[in-house]
Amino acid sequence: MDTQPLYDLAPIARLMLLGVLIALGPLAWVWLRNRHAPPAQRLRVLTLVTLFLTFDLVLFGAFTRLTDSGLGCPDWPGCYGSVSPVGAKASIAAAQEAMPTGPVTFSKAWIEMVHRYLATGVGVLILVLAAVSFVERRRLSVSYWWPALTLVWVCLQGAFGALTVTMKLFPAIVTLHLLGGMALLALLRGQSVAYELSEPGSPGPIGLAAGTRRLLIAVFGLVWVQIALGGWVSTNYAVLACSDFPTCQGSWWPAMDFRHGFALWRELGMAHTGDALPFQALTAIHYVHRLSAVVVFAGMAWLAWALWQVPAMRRSACWLVGLALWQFFTGLTNVVLDWPLLAAVSHTGGAAALVIVMTGALIGSRSLARASLPASLSLSRSNR
């Protein structure tokens, strides 16, 4: 009988030390390459490095989920109270012998712990960003609240990571953990753009027509809804509920159970009544995500066309078109090729890249009406 407690804080100090050691590599690289640069430039580069590693972490998190390794170590933050699967060898062997294809195996334990190691390293980098930004706050034109909010958010993300394990892959918690990772990417990208805009010689935010900027905000909101729906599909293992395209189960409107499919607070594979989740509920989850994708793709096409009219935003427009095609291709591959691992991870990567690109476009632009406001205010004051 497994009596391992869900929370075992014994290895936490060694895990934190390991996170520091992982973070030392990127920190040393940034310092050596930018040791003569002003603080703002060093922080900008460190933010970009942290953004890159966080993107990798999101991909590895998807790999962890898709290989069913989320419970590879059934406790948190270590593995059977140890800092690595090496120290938990006996416990893992016993669990694997009892259930050879179960949630706990040596390979799954290593995948889960590597994910935690990477998350700890990213957490240390974000802590350094916040600490240095606080120390240098009087010399920076970028608000200290960017890195401070990012630090608070990564702590919340760590808490959801713990709940993902201790609540046994509860679909709502796992989906929120995915959304939290995407929000962390948005915070880091926003911070990096803020540093770019503050550099000497920067032309400043790109002026967009008020309607174009409202369209950008609206489509970005739709992308977040679609990511949430995609997370709900993945965490409920509903990808294979429809194995044909463009129809589902040979029908344009298959039998669906929305009430059970979108009951948010329930265990994995279970209805809120405690019964097994009906297949029609999985169909509803999958098909809603597919129908929503049509709306999102239409919005992205419209937005890309609008941004193309602004020469400074054409790169963002190209990225939107490319990522929309990437998401269509990887999503279709998941359906018709029986959810291959590479396509599934790539689909998550495409969603993460969309968040980064659209955050950059949003933070790096301003409505033309708002951009002209400071000048008009200055003029009115001078006439007094």
C-alpha positions as CSV (number, residue, x, y, z in Angstrom):
1,M,0.0,0.0,0.0
2,D,1.4,3.4,-1.0
3,T,1.6,5.6,2.0
4,Q,3.8,8.3,0.4
5,P,2.5,11.7,1.5
6,L,1.4,14.1,-1.3
7,Y,3.6,16.8,0.0
8,D,7.1,15.9,1.2
9,L,9.3,19.0,1.6
10,A,12.4,17.1,2.7
11,P,14.3,17.7,-0.6
12,I,13.2,21.3,-1.2
13,A,16.5,22.9,-0.2
14,R,18.4,20.6,-2.5
15,L,16.0,21.2,-5.3
16,M,16.3,25.0,-4.9
17,L,20.1,24.6,-5.0
18,L,19.8,22.6,-8.2
19,G,17.7,25.4,-9.6
20,V,20.4,27.9,-8.8
21,L,23.0,25.7,-10.5
22,I,20.8,25.4,-13.6
23,A,20.3,29.2,-13.7
24,L,24.0,29.9,-13.3
25,G,24.7,28.9,-16.9
26,P,22.4,31.5,-18.5
27,L,23.3,34.1,-16.0
28,A,27.0,33.7,-16.6
29,W,26.4,33.9,-20.4
30,V,24.4,37.1,-20.1
31,W,26.9,38.7,-17.8
32,L,29.9,37.8,-20.0
33,R,28.3,39.0,-23.2
34,N,27.0,42.2,-21.7
35,R,29.3,43.0,-18.8
36,H,30.1,46.5,-20.2
37,A,26.5,47.2,-21.2
38,P,24.2,49.4,-19.1
39,P,21.8,47.7,-16.7
40,A,18.8,48.1,-18.9
41,Q,20.5,46.2,-21.8
42,R,21.6,43.4,-19.5
43,L,18.1,43.0,-18.1
44,R,16.6,43.0,-21.6
45,V,19.0,40.2,-22.7
46,L,18.3,38.3,-19.5
47,T,14.6,38.7,-20.1
48,L,14.9,37.3,-23.6
49,V,16.9,34.4,-22.4
50,T,14.4,33.7,-19.7
51,L,11.6,33.9,-22.3
52,F,13.3,31.4,-24.5
53,L,13.8,28.9,-21.6
54,T,10.2,29.4,-20.5
55,F,9.0,28.6,-24.0
56,D,11.1,25.4,-23.8
57,L,9.6,24.7,-20.4
58,V,6.1,25.0,-21.8
59,L,7.0,22.6,-24.6
60,F,8.5,20.1,-22.1
61,G,5.4,20.5,-19.9
62,A,3.3,19.4,-22.9
63,F,5.7,16.5,-23.5
64,T,5.3,15.5,-19.8
65,R,1.5,15.6,-20.1
66,L,1.3,13.8,-23.4
67,T,3.6,11.0,-22.3
68,D,1.4,10.5,-19.2
69,S,4.3,11.4,-17.0
70,G,2.4,14.0,-14.9
71,L,2.2,11.5,-12.0
72,G,5.7,9.9,-12.6
73,C,6.5,11.1,-9.1
74,P,3.3,11.0,-7.0
75,D,4.5,13.5,-4.4
76,W,5.8,17.1,-4.6
77,P,8.3,18.7,-4.9
78,G,10.6,15.7,-5.0
79,C,10.2,12.1,-6.0
80,Y,9.2,9.8,-3.1
81,G,10.8,12.3,-0.8
82,S,14.1,12.3,-2.8
83,V,15.6,15.0,-5.0
84,S,15.8,12.6,-8.0
85,P,14.5,9.2,-9.2
86,V,17.9,7.8,-8.3
87,G,17.2,8.2,-4.6
88,A,13.7,6.8,-5.1
89,K,14.8,3.8,-7.0
90,A,13.3,1.2,-4.6
91,S,9.9,3.0,-4.5
92,I,9.7,3.5,-8.2
93,A,10.7,-0.2,-8.8
94,A,7.9,-1.4,-6.5
95,A,5.3,0.8,-8.2
96,Q,6.5,-0.2,-11.6
97,E,6.4,-3.9,-10.7
98,A,2.8,-3.6,-9.3
99,M,1.7,-1.7,-12.5
100,P,4.2,-2.0,-15.4
101,T,2.2,0.5,-17.6
102,G,1.0,2.6,-14.7
103,P,1.6,6.3,-14.0
104,V,4.9,5.5,-12.1
105,T,7.8,4.1,-14.1
106,F,11.5,5.1,-14.2
107,S,11.2,6.9,-17.5
108,K,8.1,8.8,-16.4
109,A,9.7,9.7,-13.1
110,W,12.7,11.2,-14.9
111,I,10.5,13.1,-17.4
112,E,8.5,14.6,-14.5
113,M,11.6,15.5,-12.4
114,V,13.4,17.1,-15.4
115,H,10.3,19.2,-15.9
116,R,10.5,20.3,-12.2
117,Y,14.2,21.0,-12.5
118,L,13.7,23.2,-15.5
119,A,10.8,25.0,-13.8
120,T,13.0,25.7,-10.7
121,G,15.8,27.1,-12.9
122,V,13.3,29.4,-14.7
123,G,12.0,30.5,-11.3
124,V,15.5,31.4,-10.2
125,L,16.1,33.5,-13.3
126,I,12.8,35.4,-12.8
127,L,13.8,36.0,-9.1
128,V,17.1,37.4,-10.3
129,L,15.2,39.7,-12.8
130,A,13.0,41.0,-10.0
131,A,15.9,41.5,-7.6
132,V,18.2,43.3,-10.1
133,S,15.3,45.4,-11.3
134,F,14.5,46.5,-7.8
135,V,18.1,47.4,-7.1
136,E,18.5,49.3,-10.3
137,R,15.0,50.8,-10.3
138,R,16.1,54.4,-10.2
139,R,18.3,53.9,-13.3
140,L,15.7,52.1,-15.3
141,S,12.9,53.7,-17.4
142,V,10.9,50.4,-17.4
143,S,8.5,50.0,-14.4
144,Y,9.7,47.6,-11.7
145,W,6.2,46.2,-11.6
146,W,6.8,44.1,-14.8
147,P,9.4,41.8,-13.1
148,A,7.6,42.0,-9.7
149,L,4.3,40.8,-11.3
150,T,6.2,38.1,-13.2
151,L,7.8,36.8,-9.9
152,V,4.4,36.7,-8.2
153,W,3.0,34.8,-11.3
154,V,5.7,32.2,-11.4
155,C,5.1,31.5,-7.7
156,L,1.4,30.9,-8.5
157,Q,2.4,28.8,-11.4
158,G,4.5,26.6,-9.1
159,A,1.6,26.2,-6.8
160,F,-0.6,25.0,-9.7
161,G,2.2,22.6,-10.6
162,A,2.0,21.1,-7.2
163,L,-1.8,20.9,-7.4
164,T,-1.5,19.1,-10.7
165,V,0.3,16.3,-9.0
166,T,-1.5,16.2,-5.7
167,M,-5.0,16.5,-7.2
168,K,-4.1,13.6,-9.6
169,L,-4.3,15.5,-12.9
170,F,-7.6,17.2,-12.2
171,P,-8.6,18.6,-15.6
172,A,-9.4,22.1,-14.4
173,I,-6.1,22.4,-12.5
174,V,-4.0,21.1,-15.4
175,T,-5.8,23.5,-17.9
176,L,-5.1,26.4,-15.5
177,H,-1.5,25.3,-15.2
178,L,-1.2,25.4,-19.0
179,L,-2.8,28.9,-19.2
180,G,-0.5,30.0,-16.4
181,G,2.5,29.0,-18.5
182,M,1.1,31.0,-21.4
183,A,0.5,34.0,-19.2
184,L,4.1,33.8,-18.0
185,L,5.3,33.9,-21.6
186,A,3.1,37.0,-22.2
187,L,4.6,38.7,-19.1
188,L,8.1,38.1,-20.1
189,R,7.5,39.1,-23.7
190,G,5.8,42.3,-22.5
191,Q,8.8,43.0,-20.3
192,S,11.3,42.5,-23.2
193,V,9.3,44.8,-25.5
194,A,9.2,47.5,-22.7
195,Y,13.0,47.4,-22.5
196,E,13.3,47.6,-26.3
197,L,11.1,50.7,-26.4
198,S,13.1,52.4,-23.6
199,E,16.4,52.1,-25.5
200,P,18.0,55.3,-26.8
201,G,17.0,55.9,-30.4
202,S,14.0,53.7,-30.2
203,P,11.2,55.0,-32.5
204,G,8.7,54.2,-29.7
205,P,5.4,52.3,-30.0
206,I,4.0,51.7,-33.5
207,G,0.9,53.8,-34.2
208,L,-2.1,51.8,-35.2
209,A,-5.6,53.0,-36.2
210,A,-8.0,52.7,-33.3
211,G,-10.0,50.1,-35.2
212,T,-6.9,48.0,-36.0
213,R,-5.8,48.1,-32.4
214,R,-9.2,47.1,-31.1
215,L,-9.2,44.2,-33.6
216,L,-5.8,43.1,-32.3
217,I,-7.1,43.1,-28.7
218,A,-10.2,41.2,-29.8
219,V,-8.3,38.5,-31.7
220,F,-5.8,38.1,-28.9
221,G,-8.8,37.5,-26.6
222,L,-10.1,34.8,-29.0
223,V,-6.7,33.2,-29.0
224,W,-6.8,32.9,-25.2
225,V,-10.2,31.3,-25.4
226,Q,-9.0,28.9,-28.0
227,I,-5.9,28.0,-25.9
228,A,-8.2,27.3,-22.9
229,L,-10.4,25.1,-25.1
230,G,-7.4,23.3,-26.5
231,G,-6.1,22.7,-23.0
232,W,-9.5,21.3,-22.0
233,V,-9.3,18.9,-25.0
234,S,-5.8,17.7,-24.1
235,T,-6.4,17.4,-20.3
236,N,-9.5,15.3,-20.9
237,Y,-7.9,13.2,-23.6
238,A,-10.6,14.2,-26.1
239,V,-8.4,14.5,-29.2
240,L,-9.4,11.2,-30.6
241,A,-13.1,11.7,-30.1
242,C,-13.2,12.8,-33.7
243,S,-10.8,10.9,-36.0
244,D,-12.0,12.3,-39.3
245,F,-12.0,15.8,-40.9
246,P,-13.8,18.0,-41.6
247,T,-16.7,16.0,-40.3
248,C,-16.7,14.3,-36.9
249,Q,-17.7,10.6,-36.7
250,G,-19.0,11.0,-40.2
251,S,-21.4,13.8,-39.2
252,W,-21.4,17.6,-39.3
253,W,-23.2,17.6,-35.9
254,P,-22.4,14.4,-34.0
255,A,-24.1,13.4,-30.8
256,M,-22.7,15.6,-28.0
257,D,-23.1,16.0,-24.3
258,F,-22.2,19.6,-23.4
259,R,-23.5,19.4,-19.8
260,H,-21.0,16.7,-18.8
261,G,-18.3,17.8,-21.2
262,F,-18.0,21.3,-19.8
263,A,-18.7,20.5,-16.1
264,L,-15.4,22.1,-15.0
265,W,-15.0,20.8,-11.4
266,R,-14.7,17.0,-11.7
267,E,-12.0,14.3,-11.7
268,L,-10.3,13.1,-14.8
269,G,-12.5,10.7,-16.8
270,M,-15.4,11.2,-14.4
271,A,-18.6,13.2,-14.7
272,H,-19.5,15.6,-11.9
273,T,-22.1,12.9,-10.7
274,G,-19.2,10.5,-10.1
275,D,-20.1,8.3,-13.1
276,A,-17.7,7.6,-16.0
277,L,-17.5,10.5,-18.5
278,P,-19.7,9.7,-21.5
279,F,-18.1,9.5,-24.9
280,Q,-20.5,12.1,-26.1
281,A,-19.0,14.5,-23.6
282,L,-15.6,14.0,-25.1
283,T,-17.1,14.6,-28.5
284,A,-18.5,17.9,-27.4
285,I,-15.2,19.0,-25.9
286,H,-13.4,18.2,-29.2
287,Y,-16.0,19.7,-31.5
288,V,-16.3,22.9,-29.7
289,H,-12.6,23.4,-30.0
290,R,-12.8,22.7,-33.7
291,L,-15.7,25.1,-34.3
292,S,-13.9,27.8,-32.3
293,A,-10.8,27.3,-34.4
294,V,-12.8,28.4,-37.5
295,V,-13.7,31.7,-35.8
296,V,-10.1,32.3,-34.5
297,F,-8.6,31.6,-38.0
298,A,-11.0,34.0,-39.6
299,G,-10.1,36.7,-37.0
300,M,-6.4,36.1,-37.5
301,A,-6.7,36.4,-41.3
302,W,-8.5,39.7,-40.8
303,L,-6.0,40.9,-38.3
304,A,-3.0,39.9,-40.5
305,W,-4.5,41.8,-43.5
306,A,-5.0,44.9,-41.3
307,L,-1.5,44.8,-39.9
308,W,-0.1,44.3,-43.4
309,Q,-1.3,47.8,-44.2
310,V,1.1,49.2,-41.6
311,P,4.7,48.7,-42.9
312,A,6.2,48.4,-39.4
313,M,3.8,45.6,-38.5
314,R,4.3,43.4,-41.6
315,R,6.6,41.1,-39.8
316,S,4.0,40.4,-37.2
317,A,1.4,39.9,-40.0
318,C,3.7,37.3,-41.6
319,W,4.1,35.5,-38.2
320,L,0.3,35.4,-37.7
321,V,-0.3,33.8,-41.1
322,G,2.6,31.3,-40.6
323,L,1.5,30.3,-37.1
324,A,-2.2,30.0,-38.2
325,L,-1.1,27.6,-40.9
326,W,1.2,25.7,-38.4
327,Q,-1.7,25.3,-36.0
328,F,-4.0,24.1,-38.7
329,F,-1.5,21.6,-40.0
330,T,-0.5,20.2,-36.5
331,G,-4.1,20.1,-35.4
332,L,-5.2,18.2,-38.5
333,T,-2.2,15.8,-38.0
334,N,-3.4,15.1,-34.5
335,V,-6.8,14.1,-35.7
336,V,-6.0,12.0,-38.8
337,L,-2.7,10.4,-37.6
338,D,-4.0,9.3,-34.2
339,W,-2.5,12.1,-32.0
340,P,1.3,11.6,-32.7
341,L,3.5,13.0,-29.9
342,L,5.5,15.3,-32.2
343,A,2.4,16.9,-33.7
344,A,0.8,17.3,-30.3
345,V,3.8,19.0,-28.7
346,S,4.2,21.2,-31.9
347,H,0.6,22.3,-31.5
348,T,1.2,23.5,-28.0
349,G,4.4,25.2,-29.3
350,G,2.4,27.0,-32.0
351,A,0.0,28.3,-29.4
352,A,2.8,29.5,-27.2
353,A,4.4,31.3,-30.2
354,L,1.1,33.0,-30.9
355,V,1.0,34.4,-27.4
356,I,4.6,35.7,-27.7
357,V,4.0,37.3,-31.2
358,M,0.6,38.9,-30.3
359,T,1.9,40.1,-26.9
360,G,4.8,41.8,-28.7
361,A,2.4,43.4,-31.2
362,L,0.1,44.6,-28.5
363,I,2.7,46.0,-26.1
364,G,4.7,47.4,-29.0
365,S,1.8,49.4,-30.5
366,R,-0.5,52.2,-29.4
367,S,-3.7,53.6,-30.8
368,L,-3.0,56.7,-33.0
369,A,-5.6,58.6,-31.0
370,R,-3.8,57.8,-27.7
371,A,-0.3,58.5,-29.3
372,S,-1.4,62.0,-30.2
373,L,-2.8,62.7,-26.8
374,P,0.4,63.7,-25.0
375,A,1.3,66.3,-27.7
376,S,-2.1,67.9,-27.6
377,L,-1.9,68.1,-23.8
378,S,1.5,69.7,-24.0
379,L,0.2,72.2,-26.5
380,S,-2.8,73.1,-24.4
381,R,-0.6,73.6,-21.4
382,S,1.8,75.9,-23.3
383,N,-1.1,78.1,-24.3
384,R,-2.1,78.8,-20.8
